[in-house]
Amino acid sequence: MNEMKKIRFVFLLLCSMTAMLSCNRNEYPGFDKMDNGAYMRFHSKGNGIKPETGDFVLVDITQRIGDSLLFDSFVDYGESVSVEIMEPSFVGDMMSGLLNMREGDSATVAFRIDSLFEKALGELLPEYISPETVMYVDMKLNKVLTKKEVEEEYRKEVAIMKERDDVLLASYYSNPDYTVTDNGLIVIDIKQGNGRAVTSEDVINVNFMLSTLDGDTIIDYLEGEPFSMAYDDMALGKGFNEAVGMLKEKGEGTFVIPSSLAFDSVGVRNAILPYTSFYLVIKIDDIMTIQEYENKLDMMLEKENADNMKRLAEEPGRIADYVKSHNIAVEPTESGLYFLEQKKGDGESVFKGDIVSIHYIMYNIEDKIIESSYDSGKPMKFVLGYNEMVPGIEEAVTMMKVGGKARVIVPSQIGFGDIAIDEKLPGNSTVIFDIELVAVTR
């Protein structure tokens, strides 16, 4: 064999070996590749049935990247979660893993996080996350409910709901003091206003409360600013519109809307059960044409913009008054942030790209609490340096270490800007935060 043939033989041998190694290389060490493409590691085996597409499963789930826990069904919900088995969003995802498991199995499925973002979430992978980052999903499959079992159980439950709804409605239909329209709407009481009647082209401003016949409140706009809606908007069902149509401007009434004039046998997913009838109390504040409504919106927007500009112009004076009245001696940073350290942390510092966990209490400049993360018991997380948090807080945490606490005065330009949070915190408002830096994850 001459030298040229030797070189060609060695080259072909290397190519062949490379191809073999590529085929056998496991992207996730310690995991086996399943027939459907999922990479899995089984921890314990059960002998129950396997789920199929359309089934529901009760499963314990944790999601993690390395040692960082992102989700835990028991921590977040206190129990196993119900998951509908669907076609996998991408090869090797969580659904792919569940389709390989049986009741009683415990396993981990691994996949690259870029597949999750691009194929399942339909979003670009954030630049601070490496495409090669691996997500691990630990699952314990406790129970499989077949599609047939779920459908049968649902039919039984819906039949019970209908029977119960009929019983609740019967007492209203049989009351001689109430009026029933041809469509079945039950009129308990009407106090007619002296304004004009509503037409299909109008916008109505209403205060109303919608509750179930058991007394569970669904929507409560009975007090405060009226709620604006187009009269022909059928979002709340035919019965609501029929009730509104019976009233004039400044009128009010009380009605029972049978489920057949609301959401009938379907309900609203995760909100309203099938065969739910409603008790409605409603007041018509005023009725406007669409043009009148648009003119009103323009006037409100002009006033809001004027108020925002006035607050922006007065903000330096308000901050100066706050600093003086609270005996604050520190100087603001270049951005205008006042940083008042309350407790020095002894943990890690924070850098761009870190996942930061903080507890906070948010106040307006009148020292009224707006909201607090302590109420939920869960710290708020954000990735530093990618505009996920108001600039003032991002700047503040870079001046802290884990375990530290601080109060910061955040001018509107590094706070919420001209965005109104609520009536206590309108646009161009200074915000005060008490911050506790709980943890940093890299």
C-alpha positions in Angstrom: 0.0 0.0 0.0 1.6 3.3 -1.1 1.6 6.4 1.1 -1.4 8.0 -0.7 -3.5 4.8 -0.2 -2.4 4.7 3.5 -3.5 8.4 4.0 -6.8 7.7 2.3 -7.4 4.6 4.4 -6.6 6.3 7.7 -8.9 9.3 6.7 -11.8 6.9 5.9 -11.2 5.0 9.2 -11.3 8.3 11.2 -14.5 9.4 9.5 -16.1 6.0 10.2 -15.1 6.1 13.9 -16.3 9.7 14.2 -19.7 8.8 12.8 -19.9 5.8 15.2 -19.0 8.0 18.2 -21.5 10.6 17.1 -24.3 8.1 16.9 -23.5 6.6 20.3 -22.6 9.8 22.2 -25.2 10.6 24.9 -25.9 14.3 25.2 -27.1 13.7 28.8 -24.7 11.4 30.7 -26.6 9.0 32.9 -29.8 9.2 30.9 -31.1 6.7 28.4 -32.7 7.7 25.1 -36.2 6.4 24.7 -37.9 5.4 21.5 -39.7 8.7 21.2 -36.5 10.7 21.6 -36.8 11.6 25.4 -33.7 11.3 27.5 -34.7 9.8 30.8 -33.4 8.4 34.0 -35.8 6.1 36.0 -35.5 6.1 39.8 -38.2 3.6 40.6 -40.6 1.5 38.6 -44.3 1.0 39.0 -46.6 -1.5 37.4 -49.6 0.7 36.6 -51.0 1.7 33.2 -49.3 4.0 30.7 -51.0 7.3 29.9 -52.0 8.2 26.3 -52.8 11.5 24.6 -56.0 12.9 26.0 -55.6 11.2 29.4 -55.1 13.2 32.7 -52.4 12.3 35.2 -51.8 13.3 38.8 -48.0 14.0 39.0 -45.5 15.5 41.4 -43.2 17.8 39.4 -40.0 19.7 40.1 -38.2 21.7 37.4 -34.5 22.6 37.9 -31.4 23.9 36.1 -28.4 22.4 37.8 -28.9 23.0 41.5 -31.4 25.9 41.0 -35.0 24.9 41.7 -37.4 26.7 39.4 -40.7 25.0 40.3 -41.9 22.5 42.8 -45.6 21.4 42.7 -45.7 20.7 46.4 -44.1 24.0 47.4 -46.2 26.0 44.9 -49.5 24.2 45.2 -49.2 22.0 48.2 -50.3 18.9 46.3 -49.9 16.8 43.1 -50.9 18.6 40.0 -53.3 17.4 37.3 -51.8 17.5 33.8 -53.5 16.7 30.5 -51.4 14.5 28.3 -50.9 16.3 25.0 -48.8 15.8 21.9 -45.2 16.7 22.7 -44.2 20.3 21.8 -40.8 19.1 20.8 -38.9 15.8 20.8 -37.9 14.9 24.4 -40.0 17.4 26.3 -41.9 16.7 29.5 -44.9 15.2 27.7 -42.5 12.9 25.9 -41.3 11.7 29.3 -44.7 11.2 30.7 -45.7 9.1 27.7 -42.9 6.7 28.6 -44.0 6.3 32.3 -46.4 4.1 34.2 -48.4 4.7 37.3 -45.9 4.5 40.2 -42.9 5.4 38.1 -40.4 8.1 39.3 -38.1 9.5 36.6 -36.2 12.6 35.4 -36.4 13.9 31.8 -33.6 16.1 30.5 -33.7 18.5 27.5 -32.0 21.7 26.3 -33.7 24.9 27.4 -33.5 26.5 23.9 -36.0 23.8 22.7 -38.4 24.9 25.5 -38.3 28.5 24.5 -38.3 28.3 20.8 -40.6 25.3 20.2 -42.9 25.2 23.2 -43.1 28.9 24.3 -42.6 30.3 20.8 -40.2 32.9 22.2 -36.6 33.8 21.6 -34.2 32.5 24.2 -33.0 35.4 26.4 -29.4 36.3 25.7 -28.4 35.7 29.3 -29.3 31.9 29.0 -26.9 29.6 27.1 -28.7 27.5 24.4 -26.8 24.4 25.8 -28.4 24.9 29.3 -30.1 21.7 30.3 -33.4 21.6 32.2 -34.2 18.6 34.3 -37.8 17.7 35.2 -38.3 15.3 38.0 -41.7 13.5 37.9 -43.5 10.9 40.0 -46.6 9.6 38.2 -49.2 8.9 40.9 -52.4 8.3 38.9 -53.6 8.0 35.3 -57.2 8.9 34.5 -58.0 7.7 31.0 -59.8 10.0 28.6 -62.9 7.8 28.8 -62.8 7.9 32.6 -62.4 11.7 32.6 -65.3 12.2 30.1 -67.6 9.9 32.1 -66.7 11.6 35.4 -67.3 15.0 33.8 -70.7 13.9 32.4 -71.7 12.8 35.9 -70.6 16.1 37.5 -72.4 18.2 34.9 -75.6 16.2 35.4 -75.4 16.9 39.1 -74.7 20.6 38.4 -77.8 20.9 36.2 -80.0 19.2 38.7 -78.8 21.5 41.4 -79.2 24.6 39.2 -82.8 23.5 38.4 -83.6 23.2 42.1 -82.1 26.7 42.9 -84.0 28.3 40.0 -87.3 26.7 40.9 -87.7 28.8 44.1 -87.3 32.0 42.0 -89.6 30.9 39.2 -92.3 29.9 41.7 -92.2 33.3 43.6 -95.3 35.3 42.6 -93.6 38.5 43.4 -91.1 38.1 40.6 -91.7 38.6 36.9 -90.3 36.2 34.2 -89.6 37.4 30.7 -90.3 35.3 27.6 -86.6 34.3 27.6 -86.7 33.2 31.2 -84.9 36.2 32.8 -86.3 36.6 36.4 -87.0 40.2 37.3 -86.9 40.7 41.1 -87.0 44.5 41.3 -86.7 47.5 39.0 -86.4 51.2 39.9 -86.7 52.9 36.6 -84.5 55.9 35.8 -85.7 59.0 34.0 -83.0 59.1 31.4 -83.0 57.7 27.9 -83.2 54.0 27.0 -80.1 52.2 25.7 -79.7 51.2 22.1 -77.4 48.8 20.3 -75.1 51.6 19.3 -74.5 52.9 22.8 -71.8 52.6 25.5 -73.1 52.2 29.0 -71.4 53.1 32.3 -72.7 50.7 34.9 -72.1 49.6 38.5 -73.0 46.0 39.0 -72.4 42.9 41.0 -72.7 39.4 39.7 -72.8 36.4 42.1 -73.9 32.8 42.0 -77.2 31.8 43.6 -75.1 30.3 46.4 -73.7 33.8 47.2 -70.2 33.5 45.7 -69.2 36.8 44.2 -68.0 36.6 40.6 -67.7 40.3 39.7 -68.2 43.2 42.0 -68.2 46.7 40.4 -71.1 47.9 42.6 -69.1 50.6 44.3 -66.6 53.1 42.9 -66.1 54.2 39.4 -68.7 52.9 36.9 -67.5 50.2 34.4 -67.8 51.1 30.7 -68.9 48.6 28.2 -70.6 48.5 24.8 -74.2 47.5 25.1 -73.9 44.9 22.3 -70.9 43.2 24.1 -72.2 39.7 24.9 -69.2 38.8 27.1 -71.5 38.3 30.1 -74.2 36.5 28.2 -77.7 37.2 26.8 -79.3 37.5 30.2 -77.1 40.4 31.3 -77.8 42.3 28.1 -81.6 41.7 28.4 -81.4 43.1 32.0 -79.6 46.2 30.9 -82.1 46.7 28.0 -84.9 46.9 30.5 -83.4 49.9 32.3 -83.1 53.5 31.5 -80.3 55.9 32.4 -80.1 56.3 36.2 -82.2 53.1 36.6 -81.3 50.1 38.7 -82.6 46.6 39.1 -82.1 43.2 40.6 -82.4 40.1 38.4 -81.7 36.3 38.4 -80.1 35.2 35.1 -80.7 31.5 34.5 -77.7 29.5 33.2 -79.4 29.1 29.9 -79.0 32.9 29.4 -75.4 32.9 30.7 -72.8 30.2 30.0 -75.2 27.3 29.9 -73.7 23.8 30.0 -70.2 25.0 29.0 -69.3 27.5 31.8 -66.0 29.4 31.6 -62.8 27.3 32.0 -61.1 27.8 35.4 -63.7 30.4 36.3 -67.4 29.5 36.1 -68.8 26.0 36.3 -71.4 24.7 33.8 -75.0 25.3 34.7 -74.3 28.3 36.9 -77.1 30.8 37.3 -76.4 34.3 38.5 -77.9 36.9 40.8 -77.4 40.4 39.3 -77.6 43.8 40.9 -77.1 46.6 38.4 -77.2 50.4 38.2 -77.0 52.4 35.0 -75.0 55.5 35.6 -75.2 57.0 32.1 -75.6 56.1 28.5 -73.4 57.5 25.7 -73.1 57.2 22.0 -69.8 55.8 20.8 -68.8 59.3 19.7 -69.6 60.8 23.1 -67.6 58.0 24.7 -64.6 58.6 22.5 -64.8 62.3 23.3 -64.8 61.5 27.0 -61.8 59.2 26.6 -59.9 62.0 24.8 -60.7 64.5 27.6 -59.7 62.0 30.3 -56.4 61.3 28.5 -55.7 65.0 28.1 -56.3 65.5 31.9 -54.2 62.5 32.8 -51.3 63.8 30.6 -51.6 67.3 32.2 -51.6 65.8 35.7 -48.6 63.6 34.9 -46.6 66.6 33.6 -47.6 68.6 36.7 -46.4 65.8 39.0 -43.2 65.5 37.0 -42.5 69.2 37.4 -43.2 69.1 41.1 -41.3 65.9 41.8 -37.9 67.4 42.8 -39.7 69.5 45.4 -41.6 66.6 46.8 -38.5 64.5 47.1 -36.6 67.4 48.8 -39.5 67.7 51.3 -39.4 64.0 51.9 -35.7 63.9 52.5 -35.9 66.9 54.9 -38.9 65.6 56.9 -37.2 62.1 57.3 -33.8 63.6 58.2 -32.0 61.8 55.3 -28.4 62.8 55.1 -27.1 60.6 52.2 -26.6 62.1 48.8 -28.4 60.7 45.7 -26.5 58.7 43.1 -26.0 60.1 39.6 -29.4 58.7 38.6 -31.2 60.4 41.5 -31.5 57.2 43.7 -31.3 57.6 47.4 -29.9 54.5 49.0 -30.3 54.1 52.7 -28.6 50.9 54.0 -30.5 49.3 56.9 -28.5 46.1 57.3 -25.3 45.1 55.7 -25.4 41.7 54.0 -22.6 39.2 54.4 -23.4 37.1 51.3 -22.7 37.3 47.6 -22.8 40.5 45.5 -25.0 40.8 42.5 -23.8 41.0 38.8 -25.5 41.3 35.4 -27.2 38.0 34.4 -27.8 36.9 38.0 -31.2 35.7 39.0 -32.0 37.9 42.0 -34.5 37.1 44.7 -35.8 40.0 46.8 -38.6 40.8 49.3 -39.9 44.3 49.1 -42.5 46.7 50.5 -43.5 49.5 48.2 -44.8 52.9 49.4 -45.8 56.1 47.8 -44.2 59.3 48.9 -46.9 59.8 51.6 -45.6 56.6 53.2 -48.7 54.6 52.3 -48.1 51.0 51.6 -49.0 50.0 48.0 -48.0 46.3 48.1 -45.6 43.9 49.7 -44.1 40.6 48.6 -44.1 39.5 52.3 -47.9 39.1 51.9 -47.5 36.2 49.6 -44.5 34.8 51.5 -42.6 34.4 48.2 -39.7 36.6 47.1 -39.8 38.2 43.7 -37.3 37.0 41.2 -35.8 38.8 38.2 -32.7 38.6 36.0 -30.4 41.6 36.6 -29.5 43.8 33.7 -32.2 42.9 31.2 -35.0 45.4 32.0 -37.1 42.9 33.9 -37.3 45.3 36.9 -37.5 49.1 37.4 -34.0 50.6 37.0 -34.0 52.0 40.6 -34.3 48.6 42.1 -31.7 47.1 39.7 -29.3 49.9 40.7 -30.1 49.3 44.4 -29.4 45.6 44.5 -25.9 46.1 42.9 -25.1 48.1 46.0 -26.1 45.2 48.3 -25.0 41.8 49.3 -27.2 38.8 50.1 -28.8 39.2 53.5 -28.7 43.0 53.3 -31.7 45.3 53.7 -32.1 48.9 52.4 -34.7 51.6 51.9 -34.5 53.4 48.5 -36.1 56.5 47.2 -36.8 56.0 43.5 -37.6 59.0 41.4 -40.1 58.4 38.6 -37.5 58.5 35.8 -35.9 55.3 37.3 -39.2 54.0 38.6 -42.5 53.4 36.8 -42.2 56.6 34.7 -45.6 57.8 33.6 -47.3 54.4 34.2 -50.0 54.6 36.8 -50.0 51.7 39.3 -53.2 52.7 41.1 -54.9 55.7 42.6 -52.3 55.8 45.3 -49.5 55.8 42.8 -50.4 57.7 39.6 -48.0 58.3 36.8 -44.7 60.2 37.4 -44.8 59.3 41.1 -41.8 58.8 43.4 -41.7 55.3 44.9 -40.2 54.2 48.2 -39.0 50.6 48.5 -37.8 48.6 51.5 -35.7 45.9 49.9 -34.3 42.6 51.3 -31.8 40.8 49.1 -32.7 37.2 49.7 -30.7 35.2 47.3 -28.6 35.3 44.1 -28.4 32.4 41.6 -26.0 32.2 38.7 
